[in-house]
Structure formats: C-alpha cells, structure tokens
Amino acid sequence: HNLKPLVNNSLSEDHQVLIVGDVKQSLYRWRGGNMKLLLEGVQHDLARFGGITEARVLENNYRSLKNIVKFNNVFFELGKNLLTASLNEATEDDSDDDTIGPPTLIEQSYENFAQNPTKEGGGYVEIRFFEKTINEDETEYKIEDQIKEAVAKSIQKTKEDGYNYGDVLILVRKHDQSMQLAEVLTEKKIPFITEQSLLLKNAPVIRLILSILQYLKNEFDPIAQNTLLYRYCQFFN
C-alpha cells in the first residue's frame, strides 16, 4: 500500500518499474508474507497498465550445481501434488481455514517452480528423518541427541572429504537449537562461529584483556586470578 502510489506515478510518467518476488517464499505467513500479492494483487492494482506490463519467469539457475537443481525440481513437483491431493481430501471447513490455502492457490504458486541448471554436474543432497520428542512442559520440540550426533558426523565426513570447516554452514529454525548444536560441536572439538561468538565482547582476545584489567584492579581476588589464568590458557592454546 505504501509503494503502490509510487509505482502508479512512475508508470504514468513512462518510467520503468521492476517488481521481483517469489510466491513460494511468501508461504511463511508468520513473517507477514501474503502469497496472493504476487499471484493476483499486483495484476489487479496495475490493471490499467496491462498493455505495457510483462511477467517474466526466471527459468535458469546460475547458482546451484546440476544435481541440486534436479533434486529441487523433483521435490517440489511431488510436494505440490501431495499437498494438493491432501487439501482436496480435506473437509470443506478445513479448506476454508486458509492456513495454507486452497488447492488451486498451491497449484498456482508452484506453477513455474522448475529451473534449468546452467552448471554441469556436481552437487549432493541427503535427507534424513528423525523422531521428534516434545519437551517436558510440552511447548516445543527439542533436537535429539541422535540429530546432534548426525550433524557432527556429517561435518567430520565433510572434513575427511577434503573440505574446510569454513565451507560448512548449519541452518536451524530456532536460536536455542543452535546452542544445543554448539554444545556437541564443542565436545567433538569442531570449531564453529555463531551469531553470539561474532560479538566483540565475546572475542577471546577481548575477554582476555578484560580479565587482565580485572586482575590489575584487584590482584588478590581469587576469582580474577583464576579467570585470567583460564582465559590465558584458552587463548594461547
């Protein structure tokens, strides 16, 4: 609503406007996404400029290797068919819930998902399924030990295959899950960087300097002594 007057004004003065988006990503409703905006909202709001507007689908993938693109094409095709069939079997009341959207909306969203790979060969995808267990107060699911162990083993296998730790990226859904993974990575002596570790106050050299200052302030404080000794050994080892 904020941008629409600017777009209308720009087109009215014969300027060009480029609107880029991915309908599939707007399925994340909790982030405020509205998939209908790109499916029909833009076309409706700019209907009077229909003669000069054009919709283009970016069919070529220039980023991912061939096997990754092929996997995505198969995965989304099967996912679209399964989800559409499930929604068709749902009761009319459930379909009107609009949690995900009616079957036709899903079909429209994934109508042009397939991409053509431009990179030859390479790429690897592996999917594993684990049982989910809910925590004691039944508020959220926890990452099980088997998942944490599987992540650590995957990283170790990647290292054995000749990759560096810096080539590995781990994505989690929630912040506390990254903390749980950090614990097992520390146990396995696998170096890692997290959002918290990038903060200046968490840098080892900064923590060492602070320990030195605290020790100089009161050199007879046993806590300051032990903290300085611990961080000194941690930094130089």
C-alpha positions as semicolon CSV with decimal commas, in nm:
position;residue;x (nm);y (nm);z (nm)
1;H;0,000;0,000;0,000
2;N;0,291;0,234;0,066
3;L;0,466;0,158;-0,263
4;K;0,157;0,141;-0,488
5;P;0,120;0,522;-0,534
6;L;0,490;0,547;-0,624
7;V;0,460;0,264;-0,877
8;N;0,147;0,415;-1,034
9;N;0,309;0,756;-1,056
10;S;0,627;0,616;-1,211
11;L;0,439;0,417;-1,476
12;S;0,215;0,714;-1,552
13;E;0,525;0,916;-1,639
14;D;0,656;0,643;-1,873
15;H;0,926;0,522;-1,634
16;Q;1,009;0,157;-1,576
17;V;0,929;-0,040;-1,262
18;L;1,072;-0,381;-1,176
19;I;0,889;-0,597;-0,921
20;V;1,077;-0,908;-0,812
21;G;0,944;-1,179;-0,586
22;D;0,894;-1,548;-0,520
23;V;0,542;-1,661;-0,444
24;K;0,667;-1,979;-0,275
25;Q;0,860;-1,786;-0,013
26;S;0,550;-1,591;0,089
27;L;0,412;-1,916;0,231
28;Y;0,590;-1,813;0,551
29;R;0,282;-1,648;0,697
30;W;0,442;-1,585;1,037
31;R;0,681;-1,345;0,863
32;G;0,391;-1,143;0,721
33;G;0,409;-1,296;0,373
34;N;0,099;-1,289;0,153
35;M;0,126;-1,518;-0,148
36;K;-0,179;-1,361;-0,312
37;L;0,007;-1,032;-0,351
38;L;0,221;-1,161;-0,636
39;L;-0,034;-1,408;-0,768
40;E;-0,312;-1,160;-0,825
41;G;-0,266;-0,843;-0,619
42;V;-0,008;-0,675;-0,843
43;Q;-0,201;-0,758;-1,158
44;H;-0,520;-0,619;-1,007
45;D;-0,363;-0,298;-0,878
46;L;-0,184;-0,230;-1,207
47;A;-0,467;-0,343;-1,434
48;R;-0,484;-0,009;-1,617
49;F;-0,123;-0,056;-1,725
50;G;-0,191;-0,404;-1,862
51;G;-0,087;-0,308;-2,211
52;I;0,268;-0,218;-2,107
53;T;0,334;-0,470;-1,830
54;E;0,503;-0,807;-1,873
55;A;0,554;-1,101;-1,640
56;R;0,874;-1,300;-1,675
57;V;0,975;-1,624;-1,507
58;L;1,345;-1,672;-1,433
59;E;1,391;-2,027;-1,557
60;N;1,771;-2,059;-1,543
61;N;1,958;-2,130;-1,222
62;Y;2,308;-1,985;-1,228
63;R;2,399;-2,058;-0,866
64;S;2,340;-2,423;-0,780
65;L;2,503;-2,731;-0,926
66;K;2,306;-2,958;-1,156
67;N;2,215;-3,229;-0,904
68;I;2,081;-2,968;-0,660
69;V;1,855;-2,815;-0,924
70;K;1,731;-3,156;-1,037
71;F;1,653;-3,251;-0,678
72;N;1,456;-2,929;-0,622
73;N;1,255;-2,985;-0,938
74;V;1,156;-3,338;-0,836
75;F;1,096;-3,245;-0,472
76;F;0,863;-2,953;-0,544
77;E;0,671;-3,145;-0,810
78;L;0,599;-3,430;-0,569
79;G;0,532;-3,190;-0,283
80;K;0,285;-2,988;-0,487
81;N;0,095;-3,300;-0,594
82;L;0,084;-3,448;-0,244
83;L;-0,023;-3,122;-0,081
84;T;-0,290;-3,057;-0,342
85;A;-0,429;-3,409;-0,304
86;S;-0,433;-3,373;0,076
87;L;-0,620;-3,044;0,058
88;N;-0,869;-3,187;-0,190
89;E;-0,948;-3,466;0,055
90;A;-0,994;-3,226;0,344
91;T;-1,340;-3,126;0,455
92;E;-1,490;-2,801;0,334
93;D;-1,449;-2,644;0,679
94;D;-1,081;-2,731;0,687
95;S;-1,029;-2,591;0,337
96;D;-1,182;-2,259;0,438
97;D;-0,935;-2,231;0,724
98;D;-0,679;-2,075;0,482
99;T;-0,387;-2,191;0,695
100;I;-0,205;-2,293;0,381
101;G;-0,454;-2,205;0,112
102;P;-0,694;-2,384;-0,121
103;P;-0,556;-2,643;-0,366
104;T;-0,582;-2,403;-0,661
105;L;-0,369;-2,149;-0,475
106;I;-0,099;-2,410;-0,414
107;E;-0,104;-2,514;-0,780
108;Q;-0,071;-2,153;-0,893
109;S;0,214;-2,087;-0,650
110;Y;0,418;-2,379;-0,780
111;E;0,321;-2,349;-1,144
112;N;0,661;-2,224;-1,260
113;F;0,896;-2,368;-0,998
114;A;1,110;-2,583;-1,230
115;Q;1,451;-2,442;-1,323
116;N;1,712;-2,523;-1,583
117;P;2,062;-2,588;-1,443
118;T;2,340;-2,392;-1,610
119;K;2,624;-2,560;-1,418
120;E;2,732;-2,906;-1,522
121;G;2,744;-3,196;-1,279
122;G;2,818;-3,194;-0,909
123;G;2,601;-3,138;-0,607
124;Y;2,475;-3,376;-0,342
125;V;2,156;-3,392;-0,135
126;E;2,086;-3,622;0,158
127;I;1,765;-3,628;0,363
128;R;1,732;-3,799;0,700
129;F;1,421;-3,842;0,911
130;F;1,429;-3,844;1,292
131;E;1,161;-3,897;1,553
132;K;1,055;-3,574;1,725
133;T;1,003;-3,565;2,101
134;I;0,842;-3,278;2,286
135;N;0,999;-3,131;2,598
136;E;0,860;-3,179;2,949
137;D;0,626;-2,879;2,950
138;E;0,501;-2,976;2,601
139;T;0,570;-2,637;2,448
140;E;0,825;-2,716;2,179
141;Y;1,025;-2,992;2,016
142;K;1,388;-3,046;2,107
143;I;1,679;-3,151;1,892
144;E;1,750;-3,506;1,992
145;D;2,097;-3,639;2,068
146;Q;2,081;-3,854;1,756
147;I;2,034;-3,544;1,541
148;K;2,321;-3,361;1,707
149;E;2,544;-3,662;1,663
150;A;2,441;-3,692;1,296
151;V;2,532;-3,328;1,234
152;A;2,872;-3,373;1,397
153;K;2,942;-3,688;1,194
154;S;2,839;-3,514;0,872
155;I;3,083;-3,232;0,942
156;Q;3,361;-3,476;1,021
157;K;3,288;-3,669;0,700
158;T;3,295;-3,344;0,504
159;K;3,635;-3,263;0,653
160;E;3,765;-3,608;0,558
161;D;3,646;-3,547;0,201
162;G;3,884;-3,253;0,175
163;Y;3,661;-2,958;0,264
164;N;3,740;-2,696;0,525
165;Y;3,529;-2,615;0,828
166;G;3,470;-2,274;0,671
167;D;3,288;-2,446;0,382
168;V;3,017;-2,575;0,616
169;L;2,700;-2,383;0,707
170;I;2,440;-2,510;0,953
171;L;2,089;-2,367;0,942
172;V;1,847;-2,410;1,234
173;R;1,497;-2,286;1,289
174;K;1,538;-2,150;1,642
175;H;1,819;-1,986;1,834
176;D;1,816;-2,241;2,117
177;Q;1,872;-2,519;1,865
178;S;2,198;-2,356;1,757
179;M;2,304;-2,351;2,121
180;Q;2,229;-2,723;2,153
181;L;2,436;-2,796;1,843
182;A;2,717;-2,575;1,974
183;E;2,746;-2,799;2,280
184;V;2,805;-3,117;2,081
185;L;3,040;-2,943;1,838
186;T;3,245;-2,823;2,133
187;E;3,258;-3,176;2,272
188;K;3,376;-3,306;1,934
189;K;3,639;-3,027;1,913
190;I;3,483;-2,896;1,592
191;P;3,546;-2,520;1,557
192;F;3,244;-2,307;1,476
193;I;3,122;-1,950;1,466
194;T;2,780;-1,840;1,584
195;E;2,599;-1,509;1,593
196;Q;2,693;-1,469;1,958
197;S;3,058;-1,557;1,903
198;L;3,086;-1,278;1,646
199;L;3,001;-1,015;1,907
200;L;3,305;-0,809;2,007
201;K;3,250;-0,875;2,377
202;N;3,274;-1,249;2,312
203;A;3,604;-1,235;2,122
204;P;3,874;-1,434;2,310
205;V;4,128;-1,151;2,295
206;I;3,875;-0,900;2,434
207;R;3,780;-1,138;2,714
208;L;4,149;-1,185;2,794
209;I;4,209;-0,809;2,808
210;L;3,910;-0,764;3,039
211;S;4,044;-1,039;3,265
212;I;4,383;-0,864;3,282
213;L;4,217;-0,534;3,377
214;Q;4,007;-0,704;3,643
215;Y;4,319;-0,873;3,782
216;L;4,515;-0,545;3,789
217;K;4,228;-0,383;3,974
218;N;4,249;-0,643;4,249
219;E;4,532;-0,893;4,212
220;F;4,439;-1,068;4,537
221;D;4,091;-1,161;4,413
222;P;4,098;-1,542;4,359
223;I;3,815;-1,522;4,103
224;A;4,007;-1,266;3,899
225;Q;4,323;-1,478;3,926
226;N;4,156;-1,798;3,811
227;T;3,960;-1,624;3,535
228;L;4,277;-1,466;3,398
229;L;4,464;-1,797;3,411
230;Y;4,177;-1,981;3,240
231;R;4,137;-1,728;2,960
232;Y;4,513;-1,702;2,911
233;C;4,540;-2,077;2,861
234;Q;4,229;-2,080;2,646
235;F;4,360;-1,803;2,420
236;F;4,712;-1,936;2,369
237;N;4,611;-2,300;2,337
